[in-house]
Amino acid sequence: MKKKTKRVLALTGVALLAGLYLATLIFALIDSKWAYDMFRVCVVLTIVVPVLLYVYQMVYRLQKKDREDTDDRHSDL
């Protein structure tokens, strides 16, 4: 993955998390059933989004490593 693509994805993740933090704060201050439900969703997503981003990075690294190993084996022939 190119550096520019990584940077764009990282900034997108940061913006998404910042938006979730702000939304969590706002929903925590609003007193309604809907706001409480949205607060709970934001708290869950605040945990799930970074985990999914980490898993995505791990899968990408593993696939990249497998591709490089396959290319090395084919170049030896």
Phi and psi in radians as a Rosetta constraint file:
Dihedral C 1 N 2 CA 2 C 2 CIRCULARHARMONIC -1.241 0.35
Dihedral N 2 CA 2 C 2 N 3 CIRCULARHARMONIC 2.712 0.35
Dihedral C 2 N 3 CA 3 C 3 CIRCULARHARMONIC -1.049 0.35
Dihedral N 3 CA 3 C 3 N 4 CIRCULARHARMONIC -0.683 0.35
Dihedral C 3 N 4 CA 4 C 4 CIRCULARHARMONIC -1.141 0.35
Dihedral N 4 CA 4 C 4 N 5 CIRCULARHARMONIC -0.703 0.35
Dihedral C 4 N 5 CA 5 C 5 CIRCULARHARMONIC -1.136 0.35
Dihedral N 5 CA 5 C 5 N 6 CIRCULARHARMONIC -0.742 0.35
Dihedral C 5 N 6 CA 6 C 6 CIRCULARHARMONIC -1.061 0.35
Dihedral N 6 CA 6 C 6 N 7 CIRCULARHARMONIC -0.756 0.35
Dihedral C 6 N 7 CA 7 C 7 CIRCULARHARMONIC -1.115 0.35
Dihedral N 7 CA 7 C 7 N 8 CIRCULARHARMONIC -0.743 0.35
Dihedral C 7 N 8 CA 8 C 8 CIRCULARHARMONIC -1.112 0.35
Dihedral N 8 CA 8 C 8 N 9 CIRCULARHARMONIC -0.774 0.35
Dihedral C 8 N 9 CA 9 C 9 CIRCULARHARMONIC -1.120 0.35
Dihedral N 9 CA 9 C 9 N 10 CIRCULARHARMONIC -0.685 0.35
Dihedral C 9 N 10 CA 10 C 10 CIRCULARHARMONIC -1.130 0.35
Dihedral N 10 CA 10 C 10 N 11 CIRCULARHARMONIC -0.776 0.35
Dihedral C 10 N 11 CA 11 C 11 CIRCULARHARMONIC -1.147 0.35
Dihedral N 11 CA 11 C 11 N 12 CIRCULARHARMONIC -0.613 0.35
Dihedral C 11 N 12 CA 12 C 12 CIRCULARHARMONIC -1.119 0.35
Dihedral N 12 CA 12 C 12 N 13 CIRCULARHARMONIC -0.753 0.35
Dihedral C 12 N 13 CA 13 C 13 CIRCULARHARMONIC -1.099 0.35
Dihedral N 13 CA 13 C 13 N 14 CIRCULARHARMONIC -0.732 0.35
Dihedral C 13 N 14 CA 14 C 14 CIRCULARHARMONIC -1.101 0.35
Dihedral N 14 CA 14 C 14 N 15 CIRCULARHARMONIC -0.776 0.35
Dihedral C 14 N 15 CA 15 C 15 CIRCULARHARMONIC -1.109 0.35
Dihedral N 15 CA 15 C 15 N 16 CIRCULARHARMONIC -0.716 0.35
Dihedral C 15 N 16 CA 16 C 16 CIRCULARHARMONIC -1.102 0.35
Dihedral N 16 CA 16 C 16 N 17 CIRCULARHARMONIC -0.787 0.35
Dihedral C 16 N 17 CA 17 C 17 CIRCULARHARMONIC -1.156 0.35
Dihedral N 17 CA 17 C 17 N 18 CIRCULARHARMONIC -0.709 0.35
Dihedral C 17 N 18 CA 18 C 18 CIRCULARHARMONIC -1.087 0.35
Dihedral N 18 CA 18 C 18 N 19 CIRCULARHARMONIC -0.719 0.35
Dihedral C 18 N 19 CA 19 C 19 CIRCULARHARMONIC -1.108 0.35
Dihedral N 19 CA 19 C 19 N 20 CIRCULARHARMONIC -0.693 0.35
Dihedral C 19 N 20 CA 20 C 20 CIRCULARHARMONIC -1.139 0.35
Dihedral N 20 CA 20 C 20 N 21 CIRCULARHARMONIC -0.727 0.35
Dihedral C 20 N 21 CA 21 C 21 CIRCULARHARMONIC -1.090 0.35
Dihedral N 21 CA 21 C 21 N 22 CIRCULARHARMONIC -0.766 0.35
Dihedral C 21 N 22 CA 22 C 22 CIRCULARHARMONIC -1.119 0.35
Dihedral N 22 CA 22 C 22 N 23 CIRCULARHARMONIC -0.783 0.35
Dihedral C 22 N 23 CA 23 C 23 CIRCULARHARMONIC -1.094 0.35
Dihedral N 23 CA 23 C 23 N 24 CIRCULARHARMONIC -0.690 0.35
Dihedral C 23 N 24 CA 24 C 24 CIRCULARHARMONIC -1.058 0.35
Dihedral N 24 CA 24 C 24 N 25 CIRCULARHARMONIC -0.777 0.35
Dihedral C 24 N 25 CA 25 C 25 CIRCULARHARMONIC -1.090 0.35
Dihedral N 25 CA 25 C 25 N 26 CIRCULARHARMONIC -0.803 0.35
Dihedral C 25 N 26 CA 26 C 26 CIRCULARHARMONIC -1.116 0.35
Dihedral N 26 CA 26 C 26 N 27 CIRCULARHARMONIC -0.795 0.35
Dihedral C 26 N 27 CA 27 C 27 CIRCULARHARMONIC -1.175 0.35
Dihedral N 27 CA 27 C 27 N 28 CIRCULARHARMONIC -0.485 0.35
Dihedral C 27 N 28 CA 28 C 28 CIRCULARHARMONIC -1.196 0.35
Dihedral N 28 CA 28 C 28 N 29 CIRCULARHARMONIC -0.490 0.35
Dihedral C 28 N 29 CA 29 C 29 CIRCULARHARMONIC -1.532 0.35
Dihedral N 29 CA 29 C 29 N 30 CIRCULARHARMONIC -0.269 0.35
Dihedral C 29 N 30 CA 30 C 30 CIRCULARHARMONIC -1.571 0.35
Dihedral N 30 CA 30 C 30 N 31 CIRCULARHARMONIC 2.366 0.35
Dihedral C 30 N 31 CA 31 C 31 CIRCULARHARMONIC -1.823 0.35
Dihedral N 31 CA 31 C 31 N 32 CIRCULARHARMONIC 1.501 0.35
Dihedral C 31 N 32 CA 32 C 32 CIRCULARHARMONIC -2.732 0.35
Dihedral N 32 CA 32 C 32 N 33 CIRCULARHARMONIC 2.823 0.35
Dihedral C 32 N 33 CA 33 C 33 CIRCULARHARMONIC -1.110 0.35
Dihedral N 33 CA 33 C 33 N 34 CIRCULARHARMONIC -0.751 0.35
Dihedral C 33 N 34 CA 34 C 34 CIRCULARHARMONIC -1.083 0.35
Dihedral N 34 CA 34 C 34 N 35 CIRCULARHARMONIC -0.761 0.35
Dihedral C 34 N 35 CA 35 C 35 CIRCULARHARMONIC -1.126 0.35
Dihedral N 35 CA 35 C 35 N 36 CIRCULARHARMONIC -0.648 0.35
Dihedral C 35 N 36 CA 36 C 36 CIRCULARHARMONIC -1.116 0.35
Dihedral N 36 CA 36 C 36 N 37 CIRCULARHARMONIC -0.753 0.35
Dihedral C 36 N 37 CA 37 C 37 CIRCULARHARMONIC -1.109 0.35
Dihedral N 37 CA 37 C 37 N 38 CIRCULARHARMONIC -0.740 0.35
Dihedral C 37 N 38 CA 38 C 38 CIRCULARHARMONIC -1.162 0.35
Dihedral N 38 CA 38 C 38 N 39 CIRCULARHARMONIC -0.634 0.35
Dihedral C 38 N 39 CA 39 C 39 CIRCULARHARMONIC -1.028 0.35
Dihedral N 39 CA 39 C 39 N 40 CIRCULARHARMONIC -0.804 0.35
Dihedral C 39 N 40 CA 40 C 40 CIRCULARHARMONIC -1.093 0.35
Dihedral N 40 CA 40 C 40 N 41 CIRCULARHARMONIC -0.721 0.35
Dihedral C 40 N 41 CA 41 C 41 CIRCULARHARMONIC -1.078 0.35
Dihedral N 41 CA 41 C 41 N 42 CIRCULARHARMONIC -0.775 0.35
Dihedral C 41 N 42 CA 42 C 42 CIRCULARHARMONIC -1.113 0.35
Dihedral N 42 CA 42 C 42 N 43 CIRCULARHARMONIC -0.692 0.35
Dihedral C 42 N 43 CA 43 C 43 CIRCULARHARMONIC -1.120 0.35
Dihedral N 43 CA 43 C 43 N 44 CIRCULARHARMONIC -0.765 0.35
Dihedral C 43 N 44 CA 44 C 44 CIRCULARHARMONIC -1.110 0.35
Dihedral N 44 CA 44 C 44 N 45 CIRCULARHARMONIC -0.790 0.35
Dihedral C 44 N 45 CA 45 C 45 CIRCULARHARMONIC -1.147 0.35
Dihedral N 45 CA 45 C 45 N 46 CIRCULARHARMONIC -0.528 0.35
Dihedral C 45 N 46 CA 46 C 46 CIRCULARHARMONIC -1.093 0.35
Dihedral N 46 CA 46 C 46 N 47 CIRCULARHARMONIC -0.507 0.35
Dihedral C 46 N 47 CA 47 C 47 CIRCULARHARMONIC -1.526 0.35
Dihedral N 47 CA 47 C 47 N 48 CIRCULARHARMONIC -0.744 0.35
Dihedral C 47 N 48 CA 48 C 48 CIRCULARHARMONIC -1.253 0.35
Dihedral N 48 CA 48 C 48 N 49 CIRCULARHARMONIC -0.710 0.35
Dihedral C 48 N 49 CA 49 C 49 CIRCULARHARMONIC -1.054 0.35
Dihedral N 49 CA 49 C 49 N 50 CIRCULARHARMONIC -0.871 0.35
Dihedral C 49 N 50 CA 50 C 50 CIRCULARHARMONIC -1.108 0.35
Dihedral N 50 CA 50 C 50 N 51 CIRCULARHARMONIC -0.620 0.35
Dihedral C 50 N 51 CA 51 C 51 CIRCULARHARMONIC -1.116 0.35
Dihedral N 51 CA 51 C 51 N 52 CIRCULARHARMONIC -0.777 0.35
Dihedral C 51 N 52 CA 52 C 52 CIRCULARHARMONIC -1.121 0.35
Dihedral N 52 CA 52 C 52 N 53 CIRCULARHARMONIC -0.683 0.35
Dihedral C 52 N 53 CA 53 C 53 CIRCULARHARMONIC -1.111 0.35
Dihedral N 53 CA 53 C 53 N 54 CIRCULARHARMONIC -0.693 0.35
Dihedral C 53 N 54 CA 54 C 54 CIRCULARHARMONIC -1.143 0.35
Dihedral N 54 CA 54 C 54 N 55 CIRCULARHARMONIC -0.756 0.35
Dihedral C 54 N 55 CA 55 C 55 CIRCULARHARMONIC -1.107 0.35
Dihedral N 55 CA 55 C 55 N 56 CIRCULARHARMONIC -0.714 0.35
Dihedral C 55 N 56 CA 56 C 56 CIRCULARHARMONIC -1.030 0.35
Dihedral N 56 CA 56 C 56 N 57 CIRCULARHARMONIC -0.776 0.35
Dihedral C 56 N 57 CA 57 C 57 CIRCULARHARMONIC -1.108 0.35
Dihedral N 57 CA 57 C 57 N 58 CIRCULARHARMONIC -0.725 0.35
Dihedral C 57 N 58 CA 58 C 58 CIRCULARHARMONIC -1.095 0.35
Dihedral N 58 CA 58 C 58 N 59 CIRCULARHARMONIC -0.798 0.35
Dihedral C 58 N 59 CA 59 C 59 CIRCULARHARMONIC -1.097 0.35
Dihedral N 59 CA 59 C 59 N 60 CIRCULARHARMONIC -0.726 0.35
Dihedral C 59 N 60 CA 60 C 60 CIRCULARHARMONIC -1.068 0.35
Dihedral N 60 CA 60 C 60 N 61 CIRCULARHARMONIC -0.800 0.35
Dihedral C 60 N 61 CA 61 C 61 CIRCULARHARMONIC -1.074 0.35
Dihedral N 61 CA 61 C 61 N 62 CIRCULARHARMONIC -0.743 0.35
Dihedral C 61 N 62 CA 62 C 62 CIRCULARHARMONIC -1.137 0.35
Dihedral N 62 CA 62 C 62 N 63 CIRCULARHARMONIC -0.737 0.35
Dihedral C 62 N 63 CA 63 C 63 CIRCULARHARMONIC -1.151 0.35
Dihedral N 63 CA 63 C 63 N 64 CIRCULARHARMONIC -0.699 0.35
Dihedral C 63 N 64 CA 64 C 64 CIRCULARHARMONIC -1.114 0.35
Dihedral N 64 CA 64 C 64 N 65 CIRCULARHARMONIC -0.747 0.35
Dihedral C 64 N 65 CA 65 C 65 CIRCULARHARMONIC -1.128 0.35
Dihedral N 65 CA 65 C 65 N 66 CIRCULARHARMONIC -0.734 0.35
Dihedral C 65 N 66 CA 66 C 66 CIRCULARHARMONIC -1.092 0.35
Dihedral N 66 CA 66 C 66 N 67 CIRCULARHARMONIC -0.719 0.35
Dihedral C 66 N 67 CA 67 C 67 CIRCULARHARMONIC -1.107 0.35
Dihedral N 67 CA 67 C 67 N 68 CIRCULARHARMONIC -0.735 0.35
Dihedral C 67 N 68 CA 68 C 68 CIRCULARHARMONIC -1.148 0.35
Dihedral N 68 CA 68 C 68 N 69 CIRCULARHARMONIC -0.686 0.35
Dihedral C 68 N 69 CA 69 C 69 CIRCULARHARMONIC -1.125 0.35
Dihedral N 69 CA 69 C 69 N 70 CIRCULARHARMONIC -0.720 0.35
Dihedral C 69 N 70 CA 70 C 70 CIRCULARHARMONIC -1.138 0.35
Dihedral N 70 CA 70 C 70 N 71 CIRCULARHARMONIC -0.736 0.35
Dihedral C 70 N 71 CA 71 C 71 CIRCULARHARMONIC -1.112 0.35
Dihedral N 71 CA 71 C 71 N 72 CIRCULARHARMONIC -0.680 0.35
Dihedral C 71 N 72 CA 72 C 72 CIRCULARHARMONIC -1.125 0.35
Dihedral N 72 CA 72 C 72 N 73 CIRCULARHARMONIC -0.731 0.35
Dihedral C 72 N 73 CA 73 C 73 CIRCULARHARMONIC -1.141 0.35
Dihedral N 73 CA 73 C 73 N 74 CIRCULARHARMONIC -0.673 0.35
Dihedral C 73 N 74 CA 74 C 74 CIRCULARHARMONIC -1.279 0.35
Dihedral N 74 CA 74 C 74 N 75 CIRCULARHARMONIC -0.530 0.35
Dihedral C 74 N 75 CA 75 C 75 CIRCULARHARMONIC -1.320 0.35
Dihedral N 75 CA 75 C 75 N 76 CIRCULARHARMONIC -0.364 0.35
Dihedral C 75 N 76 CA 76 C 76 CIRCULARHARMONIC -1.286 0.35
Dihedral N 76 CA 76 C 76 N 77 CIRCULARHARMONIC -0.361 0.35
